[in-house]
Amino acid sequence: MRINLHGDIPAMESIRAYRFRVYPNARRRREIDERLILAKEFYNPLLEDTIKAYKENKSGITMASLNRFAKEIEKEKRFLRLYSQTRCEIKYRLLKAYRNFFRRIDERKKGRRIKAGFPRFKSIDRYRSITYPQNNGSFSIEKDRLRVSRIGTMKIELHRRIEGRIKAMTIKRESGEYYAIFTAAKEVEVQKSPDTNPVGIDLGLESFIAMSDVTKIKKPKFFRQRRRRIAHWQRVVARRNKGSKRREKAKLRLQKEWNGVTGQSDNFMHRLSRDLVSSGHTSFAVEALHTGNMMKNHRLAQSIQGASWNRFIRMLSYKAESAGMTVVTVDPRRATKECSNCGKIIDMPLSERVYACGRCGIRIDRDINAAINILRRATAAHAGSYARGDPASLHLETDAKAGSPKREHTLGSGNIDFKGSLGL
């Protein structure tokens, strides 16, 4: 963030990605598919050479060594059909994969239980995009046509305006369809909003979010709505012979079913994060979740993966940042077990949905209780601010409705009807 020339309003560079559907004809599709195959066949020998070099010399993986290996591979003239900067981007992909691998190794040494994730060889199904990292004439947009160097022109569906300066472009193939993803940078002036109405957010499975202002939002079970069709096409793929055209067609149908689940989930989270930013709250306190460890519970792993909590936090963070707000992550340990009124710790199984404190007598929904604790931890540095409050104001009924995730509360002038805005 930096100061602009007009005064003390901070200016920042906002980087956004814009994804559009493209419609290449049969010839352009062959050109794209051929380059995806070439990119995969360029990546795999690079990985093989780095593994061999490390075993022989124990040398580190650097861009200089990747450039040296790439020169040998590029002696095969067919790789020159790939745009030069696309080949450079492939090297950066591999270098990033190694850096992430060594980072996870260091985290494991510190006690974090995660997989190291060594870079793996790519099949054609796992290499689905090529990138043009600089806007230097390698691609351009004219009205509703996209021109890409060494591929040609194709129709593009520009359903929204690209704001800012386009820096890079990626062509991606996904379940038989093609997309162009543009990365654009824009200078924006952000006026910092005074933090007068913070809110804590607890993420869960019964209710997707529970907020410290007693609002709860339930996320539709998109996977459960499609799981029969997904299971059907998984069986079809398993029955088809490997390498056959019928198997490839079945795989495309399976991918489309999964993409449908992902698209519905992303649409829900985009709309929810947008409504939260415009709801009147000025900052958000959320949990710092490590879903990899949580998914070791095999009974809940599928539900946790489908919840996409970290993806939602990223969406909320960049929308809040653009509006001059902040998103603070806090340690969620014991947030559910701690009484939000007196601080007593009570062990609770997941089946208990109401927190009943034997010391102060408060009865409150367990997710709302956790959200209040998350907010308090985020604002702990401001002594006296956002105090525990009157227990009576947090009191819930003792009947079954107290623990129901479907119950909606919209208390306070700053709240909005989330259910109506989300079409639930």
N, C-alpha and C positions, 0 to 999 in steps of 0.2 A: 504494500500500500504506500502511496506517495502523495504529496501535496500538489494540487494543480496550480495553475498560474493565476487563478481568479480569487484565491483566498485560502481559507483554512479547511475547506471541504476536501477530505481525502479522496484521491482517485486510485482506482485499481484496475488491473487488466482482468477482465472476465473472459474465460475460455469455455466455449460451449460446443457441443457436437450436434449436428443436424443430420438426420437420417431421412433419405428419400428413396422411394421405389424407382427403379429404372427398368426399362423394357427393351433390352437388346433383341435384335432379330437373330435368326438362326446362326448367321455368320459371326456376329459379335459374341454370341454365347459361346461358340467354339473358341473364339480368340481368348475370352476370359477363362474358360475351363482349361485351355492349354497352358495359360500362364500360371494358373493355380497349381497345375501338375509340375511345371518347371520350378516354381517356388518351393514346392515340397521336395523335389529332387535336388534342389540347391541347398536346402536346409539340412537334410539328412546327412549328406557327406561332410558338411561342416561339423555337425555334431560328432560324427564318427572320427574325424581327424582330431578334434579336441580331446576326445576320450583316449585315443591312441597316444597323443602327445603327452597327456598327463600320466599315463601308465609308464611311459618310457623315461620321461625327464622330470616328472613331478613339477612341471612348470604351470604357472597360473594362467588363467584364461583372460586375455586382454584383447582389445580391439586390434592391436598390432598383429597378434597371432592369428586372429580371424581373417584379417586382410591377407596375410601370407597364405593361409589355406585356401581362401577364395580365389586367389590368382591361379592356383593350380586347377581348381574346379572350372574356372572360366576358360580354360584352354579348349574345353568342349564348346564349339561355336554356338550350339543351340541355346546356351544360357544367355547369349547376347541378345536374344529376343526379349528378355526381361529388361525393363527400363533400368538404367544404371542406379538411380536412387532407390528403386525398389529392391535391388540386390543389397544395397547398403542397409536398408531397413530390416532385411532378413537377418543380417549380421547383428544388428541391435536387438532384435527379438531373442536371438540365442544368447547374447551377452546378458540381457535382462533375466533370462531364465536361469542362467548360472548364478547371477547375483542373488536372486530370490532363493535359490537352493542353499547357498552359503549363509544367507541371513537366517533361514530356518534352522540350519545346523547350529548356529550360534544360539538361537532361541531354545533349542533342545538342550544344549549344554547348561543353560540357565534354569532348566527344569520344566519348560513348557512342553506339554505332551502333544506334539504335532508330527505329521509325516514330513520327512525331508523333501520329498518330491523332486528327484533327480530329473533333469530335462530328458524328455522321451522322444523317440523317433516318431515322425508324423506319417499317418496314412492320409489318403486323399480326403477321407471324411473329417480329419482333424486339422486340415489346412484349408481354410475356407475364405481367406481374404488376402489381398495384396494392397500395399499402401504406397502412395506417392507423397513423400514427406515434405515437399516444398512446392509452393504454387509459383513455379517458374516457367509456365507455359506447357507443362506436361498434361494439364487438363484445363478446361474452360467451360463456362455455361453461356449459351446463347438462347434466350427465350426459353423454350421447353426442350432444348437439346443439350446433351452433355457430350463433350468431345474429350477423349482420353488418348494420350499418346500411344501409338502402336496397336491400338484396339479399334478406334474409330468413333463414330457418333451414335448416340442412342437416345431415345425419348426418356425424359426424367419428369417425374410428377412432383413439381415444386409446390407443395401444399402450404408452405409457410415461407416467409422472407428470412433470408440469412442476414443476421445483424453482425456487423464487424468485418474484419479483414480475414479472408479465408487463408489458412496456413497449410493445411494438408487435406488429403482426400483418400478414402479407403473404399475399394470395391469389394463387396462381400456377397457370397452365395450362401443362401440359407433356405433349406427345404425346397430347392428347385427354383427359388426366386432370387432376384438380384437387387442389391441396395447400394447406394452411394452415401457415404458418411463423411461429412465435411466438418473439419475442426476450424472454428473461427474465434478470433480474439477481438475484444472490444474494450475501449477505455470507458469506464463508467464512474460516475461520482456517487459515492455512497454517504448519505447522511446518517450518522449513528443515532439510533433511536434510544431515548432514555429508558433504562430497564426498570419500568414501574410495575409491570404485570408479568412476572416470570411464572412458568408452569413446569411441573415435573411430569415425566411420561414413563410409565412402566409398560414394557412390551411383553406380551404373553400369547398363549394359545387359545384359552377360553375367550378372551377379548383381545383383539390385536393390539390396541393401546388402551391404557387406563390413565387418566390425567388427574393431577392433584386438585383440579377444580370439580371433581366428581363426574367428569364426562368419560364415557366408555364407548368404544367403537369396535364392532365385531367385523372381522374380515370374512367374506364369503369363501367357502371351500371350493376353490376353482378346480383343484386336482380331483377331488371326489366327484365333481360333476362330469368329469371326462375319463375317469379311471377305467371304466368298462371298455371304452373305445381304444384307449391306450393299451390295455391288456390284450384286446383282440388283435391289434396290429403287431404287438410284440410276438404273439404266437404265430402270426402269418410270416413275419420276418424269419422266425426260427425254423419254420418248415421249408422255406425256399432255399434252393441250392445257392451256395456262395458263388458270387461272380455272375449270376444270371441277371437278366434284365428285369425279370419279375421280382426278384429280391430287391433290386434298386428302387423299383416303383413302390414296393411295400415300405421300404425305409423312408422314402419321401413322405408317404402318408403318415407314418409314425412321427416323423419330425414335425409335420404340420400340426399334429395333435398336441405335441409338447409346446410348440411355439404358441398355440392358442392359449394354453395355460399361462405361459410366461407373459403374453401380451395382456391378458385380463388382469393378472396380478400387478403388472407395472402400471396399467391404467388406473387401477384402484389406488395405488400408493402415490402416484403423481397427483391425483385429485385430492387425496387426503392431505398430503404435505402442503399443497397450495392453499387449501382451506385453513390449515393450522396457521400458516404465515399471515393470512388475512383475518384471523379470528379476533385480533385485539391483544394477544399475548406478545410480549416484547423480548422474551428469551425462552429457551427450552433446555431442560436438563433431562438427559437420557442415560441409559445404562451403557457401560462399556462391555459389550458382550463378546465372548469367545465361543462362537457356535460350534467350532470344531470339537471342543471338549464336551459340549452339551449333547452332540449327536452320538456320543458313545452309548447313550441310552437308546437301545434299538427299538423300544416301544414308541418312542417319541421322535426318532430321527427323521422320519419322513415328514411329520408335521412341522418340525423345526426348520427343515430345509425349505419347505413350501412357504413358511411364514416370511422369509426374506427380510429379517429385521435389519441387518446391516445395510442392505440396499435401501431400505426406507430411510434410515438415518442419513445416508449420503444424499438422498433426494431432499430431505428436510434441511440439511446443512447448506447446500448451495442455494436453495431458495431463500433461506433465512439470511444468508450472507448478502445476497443481492438486495434485500430489504433493510439492511443495516442492523440485523439482529444477530444473536449468537446462539450456538448450540454447544452446550457443555456436557461432556461425558464424565460419569462418576462411577466409582466402584460399586457394583450392585450387591456385594456380599451382605447377607443378613437383612437386606432391605424389606423382604417379605416377613421375616421373623421378628423384627423390631417393632414395638408399639410406637406409633407416630405421635402419641400423646404423652407417654411417660418414659418410653425408652426400654421397657422390659422386653427381654428376648424369650420368645415362645416357639418351640418346635412345632411345625405344622405339616401334615402330609398334604399332597396335592389335592386330595379329595375334599379337604375343608376349604370352603370359599369365603367364610366369614371369619375375621380376626376378632376374637373375644379375649380381652385383657382381664386377667383376674386381679390386677393391682388397681387400675383406675376405673374399670367397669365399662370401657368403651367397646362398642361392637361396630365393626366397619368392614366393608368389602376388602378382602386381602390385597387385591390389585390396587385399589385406591390408597390403601395404607402404604404399599410399597412406593407408589408415585409421590406421596407426601414426603416420605423419607428421602427419596432421590432428590427432590427439590431442596430439602433442608441441607443435604450434603453439598449440593452445588452452591448454596448461598451461605455456607458455614463461615466464610471469611468475613461476611458482613454481620458483625455481632449486633443482635437486636432486630435485624431485618427478617421479615417473614417468620415470625415466632410460631410456636406450635399451635396457638389459637385455642379457641374454646372447644372443649371436647363435644359439647352439645351440638355444635355446628357440623361435626363430622358423624354424628350418631345416625345409624341406619336402622331400619325396622328389623325385627328379629325373625320375620317369617322367611320363606324360601326365596322371596324376591330379592333379599339383601345380597345374595351371592350370584344372582343371575346376570350373565354378561350381556343380556339383551336390554337391560334397564338403562335408560338414557337420562342424564341430568344435564341441563344447560343453565347452570346458576351463574349469576353475574352479568353485568351489562356487556362485557366484551365477548361473550360466547355466541356462537352461531349454531344453527340447526345442521349438524354434520350429516345426519341421516338423509335429510332432504337434498343437500348439495351433492351427495354421493349417489343418489338415486336408489337408496336401500329401502 
